[in-house]
């Protein structure tokens, strides 16, 4: 199924805009998992199984797995999500961006090796670096636009012909790159008014919104400025606040409770 169709159906079926970031940090795992050979997979699997009916997507961060030499766990985790929780899309948070044959290899990595439904990308190298992803009409292409980190403004806010660069990026992607309707943008929760400016330019295009929770983003402001006309249009990402809500043997149920709390908070402002 097309990524956008899966996402829209998950929004509706679970009445949720929550995207859970899967960022394993073994030092934060509960004691009963520490030292286990397959702890990374087991931890993430249990989080997924406890939350799959209350979220709209998952976003594993590839660096968290690669740094642990746990790419195999990531492959198995995404396969598990597809097999046990069909219809919940998986976004590979990789922020890739390169040209020529390298870009094509990144396509293979994201969609064939890992089986992701969408991938985050850096558009800085221009359209030819993104075209191999755009050509996969069934897959989501989620491009950095206005990121949540403090240094994002170093370049993203630079004047570009009378408008900041991040708005030129949003405009170009919405107008010229989205012929297959498979584009989305990364726009941080920490800049809600700028999020609203992006929404005004891109219409109902989905926005992946990191920065809620540990980074201090405000849910009410994000919904006020970022929701689409029908009250959806957002993948509001939370990682640490959900993954590490508990540190005992009931960690997965604590994660579920945190995900439900975030879902319900978001829904109050929809």
Secondary structure, 3 states (H helix, E strand, C coil): CCHHHHHHHHHHHHCCCEEEEECCCHHHCCCCCCCCCCHHHHHHHHHHHHHCCCCCEEEEEHHHHHCCCCHHHHHHHHHHHHHHCCCCEEEEEEEECCCHHHHHHHHHHHHHHCCCCEEEECHHHCHHHHHHHHCCCCCEEEEEEECCCHHHHHHHCCECCCCEHHHHHHHHHHHHHCCCCCEEEEECCCCHHHHHHHHHHHCCCCEEECCECCCCECHHHHHHHHCCCCCCCEEEEECHHHHCCCCCCCHHHHHHHHHHHHHHHHHHCC
